[in-house]
Amino acid sequence: MQFDAFAILVLLVIGFMVVFSTLLAIWYWKFGRKLIHQKE
């Protein structure tokens, strides 16, 4: 049971990191484009 709980916890952490990284990358890309357009 402990091993199963640990495996689920690891999967949740990895999944959260992947989703967070993806959202952060998309937000940074859009925000970066806005800054570039403002500079021009």
N, C-alpha and C positions, 0 to 999 in steps of 0.2 A: 504494500500500500504506500509506503514512504517513497519508494522508487517511482511509482506511478504519479504521485503528487508532485515530486520533484521534476519529472519529465514534463508534466502539464505546465508547471510554473515556468520552466525554461522555454517551452513553446510559446507561452503567453508573452514572456519578456521579449523574445526574438520577434514575434509578430508585431508587438507594440513598437519596437524599435524600427522595424521595416516601414510600418505605416507612418510613424512620426517622421522618419527620414524622408519619405516620399512627399508628405505634405509640406515639410520644411523646404525641400528642394523646389517644389512647385511654387510656393509662396515667394521664395527668394528669387526665382526666375522671373516671376511677374513683377515683383518689386524692383528688381534690377532693371527690367525693361522700362519701367516708369521713370526711374532715375535717369536712364540714358536719354529718354525722350525729353525729359525736363532740361537736361544739360544742352541738348541740341536746340 
